Amino acid sequence: MLLILFDYLGWLHSNLSILKKLLLPIDEIFGKNIILFGYLV
């Protein structure tokens, strides 16, 4: 039972790191656009 739980936690952690890698560029792009928009306004 514990092995299944640890396996699931490991899978979840690896998926979260993949999601963070995918979201980071998007976050940077939006952040830059918001800063640029704020500067223009």
PyMOL Python script that loads the backbone (N, CA, C, O; Angstrom):
from pymol import cmd

cmd.read_pdbstr("""\
ATOM      1  N   MET A   1       0.830  -1.209   0.000  1.00  0.00           N
ATOM      2  CA  MET A   1       0.000   0.000   0.000  1.00  0.00           C
ATOM      3  C   MET A   1       0.871   1.269   0.000  1.00  0.00           C
ATOM      4  O   MET A   1       0.633   2.200  -0.769  1.00  0.00           O
ATOM      5  N   LEU A   2       1.877   1.281   0.876  1.00  0.00           N
ATOM      6  CA  LEU A   2       2.767   2.438   0.949  1.00  0.00           C
ATOM      7  C   LEU A   2       3.556   2.618  -0.342  1.00  0.00           C
ATOM      8  O   LEU A   2       3.811   3.741  -0.778  1.00  0.00           O
ATOM      9  N   LEU A   3       3.941   1.491  -0.949  1.00  0.00           N
ATOM     10  CA  LEU A   3       4.703   1.556  -2.200  1.00  0.00           C
ATOM     11  C   LEU A   3       3.880   2.223  -3.299  1.00  0.00           C
ATOM     12  O   LEU A   3       4.406   3.015  -4.080  1.00  0.00           O
ATOM     13  N   ILE A   4       2.593   1.902  -3.356  1.00  0.00           N
ATOM     14  CA  ILE A   4       1.700   2.508  -4.351  1.00  0.00           C
ATOM     15  C   ILE A   4       1.596   4.013  -4.099  1.00  0.00           C
ATOM     16  O   ILE A   4       1.607   4.816  -5.032  1.00  0.00           O
ATOM     17  N   LEU A   5       1.496   4.375  -2.819  1.00  0.00           N
ATOM     18  CA  LEU A   5       1.388   5.785  -2.449  1.00  0.00           C
ATOM     19  C   LEU A   5       2.650   6.556  -2.848  1.00  0.00           C
ATOM     20  O   LEU A   5       2.572   7.647  -3.412  1.00  0.00           O
ATOM     21  N   PHE A   6       3.817   5.968  -2.544  1.00  0.00           N
ATOM     22  CA  PHE A   6       5.079   6.620  -2.899  1.00  0.00           C
ATOM     23  C   PHE A   6       5.238   6.731  -4.413  1.00  0.00           C
ATOM     24  O   PHE A   6       5.732   7.736  -4.924  1.00  0.00           O
ATOM     25  N   ASP A   7       4.814   5.691  -5.119  1.00  0.00           N
ATOM     26  CA  ASP A   7       4.877   5.685  -6.581  1.00  0.00           C
ATOM     27  C   ASP A   7       3.998   6.798  -7.149  1.00  0.00           C
ATOM     28  O   ASP A   7       4.394   7.497  -8.081  1.00  0.00           O
ATOM     29  N   TYR A   8       2.810   6.955  -6.583  1.00  0.00           N
ATOM     30  CA  TYR A   8       1.877   7.986  -7.008  1.00  0.00           C
ATOM     31  C   TYR A   8       2.438   9.380  -6.732  1.00  0.00           C
ATOM     32  O   TYR A   8       2.327  10.279  -7.566  1.00  0.00           O
ATOM     33  N   LEU A   9       3.043   9.552  -5.548  1.00  0.00           N
ATOM     34  CA  LEU A   9       3.628  10.843  -5.193  1.00  0.00           C
ATOM     35  C   LEU A   9       4.780  11.197  -6.123  1.00  0.00           C
ATOM     36  O   LEU A   9       4.944  12.356  -6.504  1.00  0.00           O
ATOM     37  N   GLY A  10       5.579  10.199  -6.488  1.00  0.00           N
ATOM     38  CA  GLY A  10       6.696  10.404  -7.410  1.00  0.00           C
ATOM     39  C   GLY A  10       6.193  10.817  -8.787  1.00  0.00           C
ATOM     40  O   GLY A  10       6.747  11.711  -9.427  1.00  0.00           O
ATOM     41  N   TRP A  11       5.124  10.143  -9.230  1.00  0.00           N
ATOM     42  CA  TRP A  11       4.514  10.445 -10.532  1.00  0.00           C
ATOM     43  C   TRP A  11       3.949  11.865 -10.527  1.00  0.00           C
ATOM     44  O   TRP A  11       4.129  12.617 -11.485  1.00  0.00           O
ATOM     45  N   LEU A  12       3.268  12.222  -9.447  1.00  0.00           N
ATOM     46  CA  LEU A  12       2.672  13.544  -9.299  1.00  0.00           C
ATOM     47  C   LEU A  12       3.763  14.609  -9.326  1.00  0.00           C
ATOM     48  O   LEU A  12       3.619  15.636  -9.990  1.00  0.00           O
ATOM     49  N   HIS A  13       4.847  14.364  -8.606  1.00  0.00           N
ATOM     50  CA  HIS A  13       5.952  15.317  -8.529  1.00  0.00           C
ATOM     51  C   HIS A  13       6.593  15.526  -9.898  1.00  0.00           C
ATOM     52  O   HIS A  13       6.899  16.657 -10.277  1.00  0.00           O
ATOM     53  N   SER A  14       6.792  14.446 -10.634  1.00  0.00           N
ATOM     54  CA  SER A  14       7.406  14.562 -11.967  1.00  0.00           C
ATOM     55  C   SER A  14       6.477  15.317 -12.917  1.00  0.00           C
ATOM     56  O   SER A  14       6.934  16.107 -13.743  1.00  0.00           O
ATOM     57  N   ASN A  15       5.180  15.071 -12.796  1.00  0.00           N
ATOM     58  CA  ASN A  15       4.221  15.779 -13.650  1.00  0.00           C
ATOM     59  C   ASN A  15       4.163  17.263 -13.304  1.00  0.00           C
ATOM     60  O   ASN A  15       4.024  18.104 -14.192  1.00  0.00           O
ATOM     61  N   LEU A  16       4.270  17.587 -12.014  1.00  0.00           N
ATOM     62  CA  LEU A  16       4.250  18.980 -11.598  1.00  0.00           C
ATOM     63  C   LEU A  16       5.471  19.720 -12.120  1.00  0.00           C
ATOM     64  O   LEU A  16       5.374  20.878 -12.528  1.00  0.00           O
ATOM     65  N   SER A  17       6.627  19.049 -12.106  1.00  0.00           N
ATOM     66  CA  SER A  17       7.837  19.697 -12.614  1.00  0.00           C
ATOM     67  C   SER A  17       7.732  19.936 -14.115  1.00  0.00           C
ATOM     68  O   SER A  17       8.217  20.948 -14.620  1.00  0.00           O
ATOM     69  N   ILE A  18       7.098  19.002 -14.834  1.00  0.00           N
ATOM     70  CA  ILE A  18       6.881  19.176 -16.275  1.00  0.00           C
ATOM     71  C   ILE A  18       5.932  20.359 -16.506  1.00  0.00           C
ATOM     72  O   ILE A  18       6.158  21.185 -17.391  1.00  0.00           O
ATOM     73  N   LEU A  19       4.876  20.427 -15.703  1.00  0.00           N
ATOM     74  CA  LEU A  19       3.918  21.531 -15.824  1.00  0.00           C
ATOM     75  C   LEU A  19       4.588  22.872 -15.551  1.00  0.00           C
ATOM     76  O   LEU A  19       4.320  23.860 -16.236  1.00  0.00           O
ATOM     77  N   LYS A  20       5.468  22.902 -14.540  1.00  0.00           N
ATOM     78  CA  LYS A  20       6.168  24.143 -14.217  1.00  0.00           C
ATOM     79  C   LYS A  20       7.050  24.577 -15.375  1.00  0.00           C
ATOM     80  O   LYS A  20       7.137  25.765 -15.685  1.00  0.00           O
ATOM     81  N   LYS A  21       7.707  23.608 -16.018  1.00  0.00           N
ATOM     82  CA  LYS A  21       8.567  23.923 -17.166  1.00  0.00           C
ATOM     83  C   LYS A  21       7.743  24.477 -18.322  1.00  0.00           C
ATOM     84  O   LYS A  21       8.208  25.347 -19.059  1.00  0.00           O
ATOM     85  N   LEU A  22       6.524  23.975 -18.480  1.00  0.00           N
ATOM     86  CA  LEU A  22       5.648  24.458 -19.552  1.00  0.00           C
ATOM     87  C   LEU A  22       5.062  25.829 -19.222  1.00  0.00           C
ATOM     88  O   LEU A  22       4.906  26.677 -20.101  1.00  0.00           O
ATOM     89  N   LEU A  23       4.737  26.035 -17.942  1.00  0.00           N
ATOM     90  CA  LEU A  23       4.098  27.281 -17.533  1.00  0.00           C
ATOM     91  C   LEU A  23       5.063  28.440 -17.385  1.00  0.00           C
ATOM     92  O   LEU A  23       4.663  29.594 -17.540  1.00  0.00           O
ATOM     93  N   LEU A  24       6.332  28.161 -17.086  1.00  0.00           N
ATOM     94  CA  LEU A  24       7.303  29.220 -16.851  1.00  0.00           C
ATOM     95  C   LEU A  24       7.468  30.159 -18.049  1.00  0.00           C
ATOM     96  O   LEU A  24       7.417  31.374 -17.858  1.00  0.00           O
ATOM     97  N   PRO A  25       7.665  29.655 -19.278  1.00  0.00           N
ATOM     98  CA  PRO A  25       7.780  30.563 -20.421  1.00  0.00           C
ATOM     99  C   PRO A  25       6.515  31.397 -20.643  1.00  0.00           C
ATOM    100  O   PRO A  25       6.590  32.578 -20.981  1.00  0.00           O
ATOM    101  N   ILE A  26       5.362  30.769 -20.449  1.00  0.00           N
ATOM    102  CA  ILE A  26       4.080  31.470 -20.612  1.00  0.00           C
ATOM    103  C   ILE A  26       3.994  32.599 -19.591  1.00  0.00           C
ATOM    104  O   ILE A  26       3.578  33.710 -19.916  1.00  0.00           O
ATOM    105  N   ASP A  27       4.393  32.306 -18.352  1.00  0.00           N
ATOM    106  CA  ASP A  27       4.374  33.282 -17.270  1.00  0.00           C
ATOM    107  C   ASP A  27       5.317  34.443 -17.585  1.00  0.00           C
ATOM    108  O   ASP A  27       4.990  35.602 -17.332  1.00  0.00           O
ATOM    109  N   GLU A  28       6.484  34.125 -18.137  1.00  0.00           N
ATOM    110  CA  GLU A  28       7.453  35.166 -18.486  1.00  0.00           C
ATOM    111  C   GLU A  28       6.923  36.055 -19.602  1.00  0.00           C
ATOM    112  O   GLU A  28       7.068  37.276 -19.549  1.00  0.00           O
ATOM    113  N   ILE A  29       6.309  35.444 -20.612  1.00  0.00           N
ATOM    114  CA  ILE A  29       5.752  36.201 -21.736  1.00  0.00           C
ATOM    115  C   ILE A  29       4.641  37.136 -21.254  1.00  0.00           C
ATOM    116  O   ILE A  29       4.611  38.314 -21.612  1.00  0.00           O
ATOM    117  N   PHE A  30       3.732  36.600 -20.439  1.00  0.00           N
ATOM    118  CA  PHE A  30       2.627  37.413 -19.927  1.00  0.00           C
ATOM    119  C   PHE A  30       3.143  38.512 -19.015  1.00  0.00           C
ATOM    120  O   PHE A  30       2.647  39.639 -19.048  1.00  0.00           O
ATOM    121  N   GLY A  31       4.136  38.185 -18.203  1.00  0.00           N
ATOM    122  CA  GLY A  31       4.720  39.173 -17.297  1.00  0.00           C
ATOM    123  C   GLY A  31       5.331  40.332 -18.068  1.00  0.00           C
ATOM    124  O   GLY A  31       5.143  41.495 -17.709  1.00  0.00           O
ATOM    125  N   LYS A  32       6.071  40.007 -19.140  1.00  0.00           N
ATOM    126  CA  LYS A  32       6.694  41.041 -19.969  1.00  0.00           C
ATOM    127  C   LYS A  32       5.629  41.880 -20.668  1.00  0.00           C
ATOM    128  O   LYS A  32       5.766  43.099 -20.768  1.00  0.00           O
ATOM    129  N   ASN A  33       4.572  41.237 -21.151  1.00  0.00           N
ATOM    130  CA  ASN A  33       3.501  41.961 -21.833  1.00  0.00           C
ATOM    131  C   ASN A  33       2.776  42.904 -20.875  1.00  0.00           C
ATOM    132  O   ASN A  33       2.422  44.025 -21.240  1.00  0.00           O
ATOM    133  N   ILE A  34       2.561  42.437 -19.646  1.00  0.00           N
ATOM    134  CA  ILE A  34       1.880  43.270 -18.649  1.00  0.00           C
ATOM    135  C   ILE A  34       2.744  44.477 -18.297  1.00  0.00           C
ATOM    136  O   ILE A  34       2.233  45.587 -18.153  1.00  0.00           O
ATOM    137  N   ILE A  35       4.061  44.262 -18.158  1.00  0.00           N
ATOM    138  CA  ILE A  35       4.982  45.362 -17.855  1.00  0.00           C
ATOM    139  C   ILE A  35       4.995  46.363 -19.013  1.00  0.00           C
ATOM    140  O   ILE A  35       4.967  47.575 -18.797  1.00  0.00           O
ATOM    141  N   LEU A  36       5.038  45.842 -20.242  1.00  0.00           N
ATOM    142  CA  LEU A  36       5.045  46.687 -21.441  1.00  0.00           C
ATOM    143  C   LEU A  36       3.737  47.475 -21.546  1.00  0.00           C
ATOM    144  O   LEU A  36       3.741  48.669 -21.847  1.00  0.00           O
ATOM    145  N   PHE A  37       2.627  46.792 -21.296  1.00  0.00           N
ATOM    146  CA  PHE A  37       1.312  47.418 -21.345  1.00  0.00           C
ATOM    147  C   PHE A  37       1.214  48.527 -20.297  1.00  0.00           C
ATOM    148  O   PHE A  37       0.715  49.616 -20.580  1.00  0.00           O
ATOM    149  N   GLY A  38       1.690  48.243 -19.098  1.00  0.00           N
ATOM    150  CA  GLY A  38       1.685  49.232 -18.022  1.00  0.00           C
ATOM    151  C   GLY A  38       2.543  50.438 -18.372  1.00  0.00           C
ATOM    152  O   GLY A  38       2.205  51.572 -18.032  1.00  0.00           O
ATOM    153  N   TYR A  39       3.664  50.184 -19.059  1.00  0.00           N
ATOM    154  CA  TYR A  39       4.574  51.265 -19.473  1.00  0.00           C
ATOM    155  C   TYR A  39       3.920  52.146 -20.547  1.00  0.00           C
ATOM    156  O   TYR A  39       4.063  53.369 -20.536  1.00  0.00           O
ATOM    157  N   LEU A  40       3.203  51.503 -21.470  1.00  0.00           N
ATOM    158  CA  LEU A  40       2.535  52.241 -22.542  1.00  0.00           C
ATOM    159  C   LEU A  40       1.373  53.072 -22.033  1.00  0.00           C
ATOM    160  O   LEU A  40       1.144  54.186 -22.505  1.00  0.00           O
ATOM    161  N   VAL A  41       0.642  52.534 -21.073  1.00  0.00           N
ATOM    162  CA  VAL A  41      -0.504  53.224 -20.488  1.00  0.00           C
ATOM    163  C   VAL A  41       0.010  54.220 -19.447  1.00  0.00           C
ATOM    164  O   VAL A  41      -0.784  54.921 -18.819  1.00  0.00           O
TER     165      VAL A  41
END
""", "prot")
cmd.dss("prot")
cmd.show_as("cartoon", "prot")
cmd.util.cbc("prot")
cmd.orient("prot")
